[in-house]
Amino acid sequence: MTSENAGEKRSPLPVCVVGAGPTGLVATKTLLEAGLEVVCLEGSDRVGGHWSIDNPNGRSAVYESLTTNTTKRMSRFSDFQMPNDWPDFPTHRQVQQWLVSYADKFGLMSHIHLGWEVINAQPNGPNDWTITARRADGSERTHRVQAVIAASGNYWQPRMPDWPGEFAGTLMHARQYRSPQRPVSMVGKRVVIVGLGNTACDLAVEIADAGAQWVGLSARSGTWILPRFRPDGTAMARSAPFNHPYDEIPLWLRLLPERIREAAYTQLTRRVMRKRFAPLVSRMKALGLPPPPDDPLAKRATVNQHVLDRLASGSVVAKADIAALDAQHVDFADGSRERVDAIICATGYNLHYPYLSADLLNASLDDMALYRGVVAPARDDLFVIGVYRPNGGFWPIAEVQAQYIAQILTGEASLPPAHKRAAHTAPVLNRVAINPGLYALSLRRASGLDVPRGTPMDTP
């Protein structure tokens, strides 16, 4: 859709939402409220996606001790909060319960087709797609839709390192891990955890605490490791401004042009984080971890309350990147060598949309360029939600993205002509972390909403 046809409804066909995890659920609800017909296709027999432990679709990466890394306030939807008596960082079972309650409250289940995995999305013409879905028994069916929203997530195709040599012990990706006892007992074992993200640090702490003989934390590059809580027990993130898309943005900041306000806020955030967490950075280096990047927004920060203490006590040992495997031994890049029983690779996931051809959505480099983080370059009727680098929660960002999509599909808002989108088409992952409140403001402005009187419109 271009600027010439704002206000014109596009098609009576339904919209296909692929996936019924958190982002798929909020997309389905948002589009239905906008008066659009929705077909949500989910390969599993349940909603919740990644947050349903041991999901029969085999794609859940949840482990028993997993909690959210963003607070319940940061993670809430605009009209559906988590219970007040839940902890600041809810457990995965609480999140799954919350998502099921959300689907029930807003009547979403009648629009969700469980047990149907999308295997192909093929455009026929403008605002006209054929979606092919398959059941576990091999039966297939098709849906004709006007647009596709890819909400299938990016935490399900494991990325495994390729080291020279052979390993005789247990080698697995963190997606397979459930607890220090499952699927393989780590008690009394010598274990290497590869990575320095949230999962790697969680696993290193709990495996060490469960009685492993030795735990090494192997990382090739550093990142900022921040605590969940302040010394007084309050969540560290509570003081971060605009960390939810529906937080009020001060008028003076809203009056600034988009690029200036985002640059100013980013610079301020960098200064505050460097000053506040300088002692932590020094401690990380002293404990043998790779130095974090100078820019605290260059990589997604790890949130862990205990890993630095475990490194200080020696129950977890910082190790260099793995250089080679040799039967029961691991050689590290610093020349050290350890006998090891198990290696767990918390090395992330490939960005993967197997139902979309590369000419429609190219994620071959584990990233993709999208207009305003939402619209695929190839088509005006192909959208991606929930894949971004915020310094906050993903789910409420997916909600404002879905609202933007709904405005486009109902004709309430319009996309600029393709040649004018380049300035706001950029990689969604290989970028500086965005502020949820400011990103939401930019989407509302792009829709022609939330423009204070006398303010120049942000560029398309």
C-alpha positions as CSV (number, residue, x, y, z in Angstrom):
1,M,0.0,0.0,0.0
2,T,1.3,3.4,-0.8
3,S,0.4,6.9,0.4
4,E,-2.2,7.3,-2.4
5,N,-4.6,4.7,-1.0
6,A,-4.7,5.6,2.7
7,G,-8.2,5.1,4.0
8,E,-9.0,2.3,1.5
9,K,-9.6,-1.2,2.8
10,R,-7.4,-3.7,0.9
11,S,-9.1,-7.1,0.8
12,P,-11.9,-9.1,2.3
13,L,-9.6,-12.1,2.6
14,P,-8.4,-13.1,6.1
15,V,-4.9,-12.4,7.4
16,C,-2.7,-15.4,8.3
17,V,-0.7,-15.3,11.5
18,V,2.0,-18.0,11.7
19,G,2.5,-19.2,15.2
20,A,0.5,-18.9,18.5
21,G,3.3,-18.0,20.9
22,P,3.2,-14.6,22.7
23,T,3.6,-12.6,19.5
24,G,1.2,-14.6,17.5
25,L,-1.5,-14.4,20.2
26,V,-1.2,-10.6,20.5
27,A,-1.2,-10.2,16.7
28,T,-4.4,-12.3,16.4
29,K,-6.1,-10.4,19.1
30,T,-5.1,-7.0,17.7
31,L,-6.2,-7.8,14.2
32,L,-9.5,-9.2,15.3
33,E,-10.2,-6.0,17.3
34,A,-9.5,-4.0,14.2
35,G,-12.3,-5.9,12.4
36,L,-10.0,-8.1,10.3
37,E,-10.6,-11.8,9.8
38,V,-7.7,-13.9,11.1
39,V,-6.4,-17.4,10.5
40,C,-3.7,-18.3,13.1
41,L,-1.9,-21.5,12.3
42,E,0.1,-23.3,15.0
43,G,2.0,-26.5,14.5
44,S,1.7,-27.6,18.2
45,D,-1.3,-28.8,20.0
46,R,-1.2,-25.8,22.4
47,V,-0.5,-22.1,22.5
48,G,2.5,-20.5,24.2
49,G,5.2,-21.6,21.8
50,H,8.7,-21.4,23.4
51,W,7.2,-21.0,26.9
52,S,5.5,-24.4,27.0
53,I,8.1,-26.7,28.4
54,D,8.5,-30.0,26.5
55,N,6.2,-28.6,23.8
56,P,5.4,-31.6,21.6
57,N,6.5,-29.6,18.5
58,G,10.1,-30.1,19.8
59,R,10.9,-26.4,19.6
60,S,10.8,-25.3,23.2
61,A,14.1,-24.2,24.7
62,V,12.6,-23.8,28.2
63,Y,14.4,-25.3,31.2
64,E,12.9,-26.0,34.6
65,S,14.4,-23.0,36.3
66,L,13.7,-20.4,33.6
67,T,12.2,-17.1,34.4
68,T,11.7,-14.0,32.3
69,N,14.6,-11.7,31.9
70,T,12.4,-8.6,31.8
71,T,10.1,-7.7,34.7
72,K,6.4,-8.5,34.6
73,R,5.7,-4.8,34.2
74,M,8.0,-4.5,31.2
75,S,6.5,-7.7,29.7
76,R,2.8,-7.0,30.1
77,F,0.4,-6.3,27.3
78,S,-1.5,-3.0,27.2
79,D,-4.7,-4.5,28.6
80,F,-3.6,-7.7,30.2
81,Q,-1.2,-7.6,33.1
82,M,0.4,-10.4,35.2
83,P,-1.0,-10.9,38.7
84,N,0.3,-8.5,41.4
85,D,1.3,-11.4,43.6
86,W,3.6,-12.9,41.0
87,P,7.3,-12.3,41.3
88,D,9.0,-9.5,39.4
89,F,10.4,-12.2,37.0
90,P,7.7,-14.8,36.5
91,T,8.5,-18.5,35.9
92,H,8.0,-20.1,32.6
93,R,5.0,-22.0,34.0
94,Q,3.4,-18.7,35.1
95,V,4.1,-17.2,31.7
96,Q,2.4,-20.1,30.0
97,Q,-0.6,-19.8,32.3
98,W,-0.8,-16.1,31.6
99,L,-0.7,-16.7,27.8
100,V,-3.5,-19.3,28.0
101,S,-5.5,-16.9,30.1
102,Y,-5.0,-14.2,27.5
103,A,-6.2,-16.4,24.7
104,D,-9.2,-17.4,26.7
105,K,-10.2,-13.9,27.9
106,F,-10.2,-12.4,24.4
107,G,-11.8,-15.4,22.6
108,L,-8.8,-16.2,20.5
109,M,-9.0,-20.0,20.4
110,S,-11.7,-20.2,17.9
111,H,-9.4,-18.4,15.4
112,I,-6.3,-20.6,16.2
113,H,-5.9,-23.8,14.2
114,L,-3.8,-26.1,16.5
115,G,-1.7,-28.9,15.0
116,W,-1.3,-27.2,11.6
117,E,2.3,-26.3,10.7
118,V,2.7,-23.8,7.9
119,I,5.1,-25.4,5.3
120,N,4.7,-22.9,2.5
121,A,3.5,-19.3,2.0
122,Q,3.2,-18.5,-1.7
123,P,2.1,-15.1,-3.0
124,N,-0.3,-15.2,-6.0
125,G,-0.5,-11.5,-6.5
126,P,-0.9,-8.3,-4.5
127,N,-2.7,-9.0,-1.2
128,D,-3.3,-12.6,-2.3
129,W,-1.4,-15.6,-0.8
130,T,-1.9,-19.3,-0.6
131,I,-0.8,-20.8,2.7
132,T,-0.2,-24.6,2.9
133,A,-0.3,-26.2,6.3
134,R,0.4,-29.8,7.3
135,R,-0.6,-32.0,10.2
136,A,1.6,-34.5,11.9
137,D,-0.2,-37.3,10.0
138,G,0.9,-35.8,6.7
139,S,-2.5,-34.4,5.6
140,E,-2.4,-30.9,4.1
141,R,-4.8,-28.0,3.5
142,T,-4.6,-24.6,2.1
143,H,-5.8,-21.1,3.0
144,R,-6.2,-18.1,0.8
145,V,-5.3,-14.9,2.7
146,Q,-4.5,-11.3,2.0
147,A,-1.4,-10.9,4.1
148,V,1.1,-13.0,6.2
149,I,2.4,-12.1,9.6
150,A,5.4,-14.2,10.6
151,A,5.2,-14.7,14.3
152,S,6.9,-18.1,14.5
153,G,9.8,-16.8,16.7
154,N,13.5,-17.1,16.4
155,Y,14.4,-19.5,19.3
156,W,13.9,-22.9,17.8
157,Q,16.6,-23.8,15.3
158,P,19.8,-24.3,17.3
159,R,23.1,-22.8,16.2
160,M,25.9,-25.3,16.9
161,P,29.6,-24.5,16.8
162,D,31.9,-26.5,14.4
163,W,35.1,-27.4,16.2
164,P,37.9,-29.6,14.9
165,G,38.3,-33.0,16.4
166,E,35.9,-35.5,18.0
167,F,34.3,-35.5,21.5
168,A,33.6,-38.7,23.4
169,G,31.4,-37.1,26.0
170,T,27.9,-35.6,26.0
171,L,27.6,-32.7,23.4
172,M,24.3,-30.9,23.2
173,H,22.7,-27.6,22.5
174,A,21.0,-25.8,25.4
175,R,17.7,-26.3,23.8
176,Q,17.8,-29.9,24.9
177,Y,18.7,-29.0,28.5
178,R,15.9,-29.1,31.1
179,S,17.7,-29.4,34.5
180,P,21.0,-30.6,36.0
181,Q,19.5,-34.1,36.0
182,R,17.7,-34.1,32.6
183,P,18.3,-35.2,29.9
184,V,21.7,-36.2,31.3
185,S,22.8,-35.9,35.0
186,M,25.5,-33.3,35.4
187,V,26.0,-34.1,39.1
188,G,29.7,-35.0,39.8
189,K,30.6,-34.2,36.2
190,R,33.0,-31.8,34.5
191,V,31.0,-29.6,32.3
192,V,31.7,-26.8,29.9
193,I,29.0,-24.2,29.1
194,V,29.7,-22.4,25.8
195,G,28.3,-18.8,25.6
196,L,27.9,-15.8,27.9
197,G,24.2,-15.0,27.3
198,N,21.3,-15.4,29.7
199,T,21.0,-19.1,29.2
200,A,24.7,-19.8,29.5
201,C,25.0,-18.0,32.8
202,D,21.8,-19.5,34.2
203,L,23.0,-23.0,33.3
204,A,26.5,-22.5,34.7
205,V,25.2,-21.3,38.0
206,E,22.6,-24.0,38.5
207,I,24.8,-26.9,37.3
208,A,27.6,-25.7,39.7
209,D,25.0,-25.4,42.5
210,A,23.7,-28.9,41.8
211,G,27.0,-30.5,42.5
212,A,29.0,-30.7,39.3
213,Q,32.7,-31.4,39.9
214,W,33.8,-28.6,37.7
215,V,32.0,-26.0,35.5
216,G,33.8,-24.0,32.9
217,L,32.1,-21.0,31.2
218,S,33.7,-20.6,27.8
219,A,33.2,-17.4,25.8
220,R,34.9,-15.9,22.8
221,S,33.7,-12.4,23.4
222,G,32.4,-10.4,26.3
223,T,29.0,-8.8,27.1
224,W,27.6,-6.6,29.9
225,I,26.3,-8.8,32.7
226,L,23.8,-6.9,34.8
227,P,22.1,-8.0,38.1
228,R,18.3,-8.5,38.2
229,F,18.0,-6.8,41.6
230,R,19.4,-3.9,43.5
231,P,20.8,-4.4,47.0
232,D,17.4,-3.4,48.5
233,G,15.6,-6.2,46.6
234,T,13.9,-4.1,43.9
235,A,14.3,-4.9,40.3
236,M,17.1,-3.1,38.7
237,A,15.0,-2.3,35.6
238,R,12.4,-0.4,37.6
239,S,14.4,2.8,37.2
240,A,14.8,2.6,33.5
241,P,12.7,5.2,31.7
242,F,10.2,4.4,28.9
243,N,10.9,0.6,29.2
244,H,7.4,-0.2,28.0
245,P,5.7,0.9,24.8
246,Y,2.9,2.5,26.7
247,D,4.9,4.5,29.1
248,E,4.3,8.3,28.8
249,I,7.0,10.1,26.8
250,P,7.6,13.7,28.0
251,L,6.4,16.3,25.6
252,W,9.8,17.9,25.1
253,L,11.1,14.6,23.9
254,R,8.1,13.9,21.6
255,L,8.7,17.4,20.1
256,L,12.1,16.4,18.8
257,P,12.5,14.9,15.3
258,E,12.8,11.1,15.4
259,R,16.5,10.8,14.7
260,I,17.5,13.5,17.1
261,R,15.4,12.1,20.0
262,E,16.6,8.6,19.5
263,A,20.3,9.6,19.2
264,A,20.0,11.8,22.3
265,Y,18.4,9.1,24.3
266,T,20.9,6.5,23.2
267,Q,23.8,8.7,24.1
268,L,22.3,9.4,27.5
269,T,21.7,5.7,28.1
270,R,25.2,4.9,27.3
271,R,26.6,7.5,29.7
272,V,24.3,6.4,32.5
273,M,25.1,2.7,32.1
274,R,28.9,3.2,31.9
275,K,28.8,5.3,35.1
276,R,26.4,3.0,37.0
277,F,28.0,-0.3,36.0
278,A,31.7,0.6,35.8
279,P,32.5,-1.5,38.9
280,L,30.8,-4.5,37.4
281,V,32.8,-4.2,34.2
282,S,36.0,-4.1,36.2
283,R,34.9,-7.1,38.2
284,M,34.1,-9.1,35.0
285,K,37.6,-8.5,33.7
286,A,39.2,-9.4,37.0
287,L,37.3,-12.7,37.0
288,G,38.8,-13.7,33.7
289,L,35.8,-13.0,31.4
290,P,36.4,-11.4,28.0
291,P,36.0,-7.6,28.2
292,P,32.5,-6.4,27.3
293,P,32.1,-4.0,24.4
294,D,32.7,-0.4,25.3
295,D,29.2,0.4,24.0
296,P,26.7,-1.2,26.5
297,L,24.0,-1.1,23.8
298,A,26.1,-2.9,21.2
299,K,25.1,-6.4,22.4
300,R,22.1,-7.6,24.3
301,A,23.1,-7.5,27.9
302,T,23.0,-10.7,30.0
303,V,20.8,-10.5,33.2
304,N,22.1,-12.7,36.0
305,Q,22.2,-12.2,39.7
306,H,24.7,-14.9,40.7
307,V,27.2,-15.8,38.0
308,L,29.9,-13.3,39.0
309,D,29.7,-14.5,42.6
310,R,30.1,-18.1,41.4
311,L,33.1,-17.1,39.3
312,A,34.6,-15.3,42.4
313,S,34.1,-18.4,44.5
314,G,35.6,-20.7,41.9
315,S,32.6,-23.0,41.5
316,V,32.4,-21.6,37.9
317,V,35.7,-21.0,36.0
318,A,36.0,-18.5,33.1
319,K,37.5,-20.2,30.1
320,A,38.6,-19.0,26.7
321,D,36.9,-20.0,23.4
322,I,37.1,-23.7,22.5
323,A,39.8,-24.4,20.0
324,A,39.5,-28.1,19.5
325,L,38.0,-31.4,20.8
326,D,40.1,-34.4,21.6
327,A,38.1,-37.4,22.9
328,Q,37.5,-36.6,26.6
329,H,39.5,-33.4,26.5
330,V,38.8,-29.8,25.4
331,D,41.6,-27.5,24.1
332,F,41.0,-23.8,24.7
333,A,42.2,-20.9,22.6
334,D,44.5,-19.7,25.5
335,G,46.4,-23.0,25.3
336,S,44.8,-24.6,28.4
337,R,43.3,-28.1,28.3
338,E,40.6,-29.8,30.4
339,R,39.2,-33.2,30.8
340,V,35.4,-32.8,30.2
341,D,32.4,-35.0,30.5
342,A,29.8,-32.8,28.9
343,I,29.6,-29.7,26.7
344,I,26.4,-27.6,26.6
345,C,26.3,-25.1,23.8
346,A,24.2,-22.0,24.7
347,T,25.2,-20.5,21.4
348,G,21.9,-19.1,20.2
349,Y,19.6,-19.9,17.3
350,N,19.5,-19.4,13.6
351,L,16.9,-17.0,12.3
352,H,14.7,-19.3,10.2
353,Y,11.5,-19.0,8.3
354,P,11.3,-22.2,6.3
355,Y,7.9,-21.5,4.9
356,L,9.1,-18.3,3.1
357,S,11.5,-18.3,0.2
358,A,14.6,-16.2,0.4
359,D,13.3,-13.8,-2.3
360,L,10.4,-13.0,0.0
361,L,12.3,-12.8,3.3
362,N,16.1,-13.2,3.4
363,A,17.3,-14.2,6.8
364,S,20.4,-16.1,5.6
365,L,22.8,-14.1,7.7
366,D,20.7,-14.5,10.8
367,D,19.3,-11.0,10.4
368,M,16.9,-9.3,8.0
369,A,16.2,-5.8,6.9
370,L,12.7,-4.6,7.6
371,Y,10.9,-1.3,7.1
372,R,10.5,0.1,10.7
373,G,11.2,-3.4,12.0
374,V,8.0,-4.8,10.6
375,V,7.5,-4.7,6.8
376,A,9.4,-7.0,4.5
377,P,11.2,-5.2,1.6
378,A,9.8,-7.5,-1.1
379,R,6.1,-7.0,-0.3
380,D,3.6,-4.7,1.3
381,D,1.6,-7.7,2.6
382,L,4.4,-9.6,4.4
383,F,5.2,-8.6,8.0
384,V,7.4,-9.9,10.8
385,I,6.8,-9.2,14.5
386,G,8.6,-9.9,17.7
387,V,12.2,-10.0,16.3
388,Y,14.1,-7.0,17.4
389,R,16.8,-5.8,19.9
390,P,15.0,-3.9,22.6
391,N,16.3,-2.9,26.0
392,G,13.0,-4.2,27.3
393,G,10.3,-6.9,26.7
394,F,9.6,-8.3,23.3
395,W,5.9,-9.0,23.7
396,P,4.5,-5.5,24.2
397,I,6.7,-4.4,21.3
398,A,5.0,-7.1,19.2
399,E,1.7,-5.5,20.3
400,V,2.5,-2.1,18.9
401,Q,3.9,-3.7,15.8
402,A,0.6,-5.6,15.3
403,Q,-1.4,-2.3,15.8
404,Y,0.7,-0.7,13.1
405,I,0.0,-3.7,10.8
406,A,-3.7,-3.5,11.5
407,Q,-3.8,0.2,10.6
408,I,-2.1,-0.6,7.3
409,L,-4.4,-3.5,6.5
410,T,-7.6,-1.6,7.4
411,G,-6.5,1.5,5.4
412,E,-6.3,3.7,8.5
413,A,-2.6,4.2,7.8
414,S,-0.5,3.8,4.7
415,L,3.0,2.8,3.7
416,P,5.1,5.3,1.8
417,P,6.2,4.4,-1.7
418,A,9.0,1.8,-1.7
419,H,11.7,4.3,-2.8
420,K,11.0,6.4,0.3
421,R,11.4,3.6,2.8
422,A,15.1,3.1,2.6
423,A,15.9,5.5,5.4
424,H,13.9,3.3,7.8
425,T,14.7,-0.1,6.4
426,A,17.6,-1.6,8.4
427,P,18.7,-4.9,10.1
428,V,16.6,-5.7,13.1
429,L,19.2,-7.6,15.2
430,N,22.6,-6.3,14.2
431,R,21.9,-2.9,15.6
432,V,22.0,-0.8,18.7
433,A,19.3,-1.8,21.2
434,I,16.2,0.3,20.9
435,N,14.1,1.9,23.7
436,P,10.6,0.3,23.7
437,G,8.8,3.6,24.4
438,L,10.6,5.6,21.7
439,Y,10.2,2.8,19.1
440,A,6.4,2.7,19.9
441,L,6.3,6.4,19.4
442,S,8.0,6.2,16.0
443,L,5.4,3.6,14.9
444,R,2.5,5.7,16.0
445,R,4.0,8.7,14.2
446,A,4.5,6.6,11.1
447,S,0.7,5.9,11.3
448,G,0.0,9.6,11.6
449,L,-1.0,9.2,15.3
450,D,0.3,10.9,18.5
451,V,1.6,14.0,16.9
452,P,1.7,17.0,19.3
453,R,0.3,20.2,17.9
454,G,2.9,22.1,15.9
455,T,5.3,19.1,15.6
456,P,6.7,18.3,12.2
457,M,5.8,14.8,11.1
458,D,8.6,12.3,11.4
459,T,9.9,11.3,7.9
460,P,8.2,8.2,6.5
